């Protein structure tokens, strides 16, 4: 029986990766057709697509679930998502950049004059600090609301929707240069067409999102088996393992885009998904639950903020390299250790 669960875990991860390959291919073509800026494709289109399934899960948990456990799942998802993105997603991006640099150096046989340059040196990071400061400001407010109680707190959830609306329009207007189709692979559904049809792009996006959503939910179900099998309490499994599964599409997107040499899109997708996770699921949770944090939720909030402060420090001191970015994943290990003690 255990082998079946393990096989399903591996199979779901593989399905999510392949679906993300097709998804990023289609979403870039959609950005070209909509004449969107390159970074907006990552922060808006890809982020909304991959974050939509998690937001739906949160919506169902907090609005249709009648039990306290269901409400807790919704709140846990709203806090766990940003934590995984701020630590594991950025860490995996850094690790992939290190691997890509080694592959390039191997292909060049060490003859390149730029072999000592970090791959992040060639990436425009001018907007990333601003996006992370926006996220951190909103995230601090959402954590603070989890520590207090007052009669009109539920209405504060509407402010989070407004915050994302403002961010959406800001990102859509920020890119002056539209995304070019020159470096894009043909649409996988229409590999022989130079410019794919709109209906083909739409079908490829919808089908891949459906596969990502279904595989992610099956992955979470297998983790519910893994928790007790590893001797972990249910609460620890919900906060420690489940968010990794729900944020797996963003991590896969980052791997794919870094592998293709599109690091700016990978970073934009993570920062855009973080903004959605900080606002939409949080707004739903604040509207429909007491939004009162346990020690484990407080710990997740603190570690998320530390992870973002670390990234901002790296960028401010011009130490933002692939290796130091990979260290971000270590903050999730710190959370895991702390959670085991709390649990």
Steps between C-alpha positions, in 0.01 A plus 500: 500500500784735583647446154171614346510827696863559406427424134210746503719768658764457230237474225322817613825695516585385148154590371522848655841559344386394150179703532704803606721455191189534282353774722800736483518441126137603457504788748794664322311484170194646673718787621616563144142506370393738779810716435604476864840581644739215571494532879122546508468155343674357806351721771143499364416230244712212629448595865122517471490173309704301751354670808137462388464136611631578851273803527201284404596246767519778759165641386331160533662432838398828663156549344357147466676322784294495816762357735782679678747265331383617157544864599848420632593341168407822320700718738794259489502511119497881504808501725683195367500609135705819545741314730580238236538761226727723711728211594485184288397664170778758514744238628424263212543790255847569642589131483385477138709806411807333649432186297445697181826691546688172543335362185599810302857483632522131407371571149755782461783283638594787728587730206241770571632828639176540699517162675559670837192722462187399685198442276300747711743775391327504161145517642315829545412501871389862521134415570548197724586698819189717452278195455644334810455817707137512389455138600671549836285803588177316423621181669585684824146639512347157441709344779416787736129444437546139608616617843211730585121481518247775431145510372562640152810291420319292232449811290876549487503206257364729231811716531714204396300456179545872431874467561530229237289702258742790539799269450336347190456834325846616608664194346296522180613858445862455611644316198568729207645225279260228390598134507650384172421174325850481351643274773186293560462134416198421278179434687505132593147448371593658165872430453493572126346847523721810534214685670255276687124545496334661800272203565801265514673721757184511712449122486863431592478734800168363627597134460838544667345694789251218548782244511702717740199542729407131498857374545563750781191384690599134457852590616354661816290188562812283488673733747212437741619139496867599528451705818380216726741261329785727604355541848400864447186651660222602260546871580871478420429321171245766400745787558828331408430275201171606339616854403791347310252307286274798436793722399664229288378656170681828577817307586472298178448819297818644653696186408372508142564871442849494653583198284387702197715797604197714596594572862312831506175315425575241772555769763200700380275193526606441861459864605165525321372179660612632840290813450195289419561275801541803726171655391229280345508191731567729795203720415279191484633373831449832676145530363382150587707381798596647840854539357661425836852359483643206691868481592571300185341765277692775679823306441420464130440875477827584675706266282337639183587855603858401587535335159385815318720726716793276409427543128462877536830515689675307223367734234572816698861398572557371143557145622211346308665192346374157402670331796362744755155475341516121539555548874140630523378140508677462834243725666236234433718249683509740795120519490476119487721461809308766691167349397601158629574651841174695503302198375 
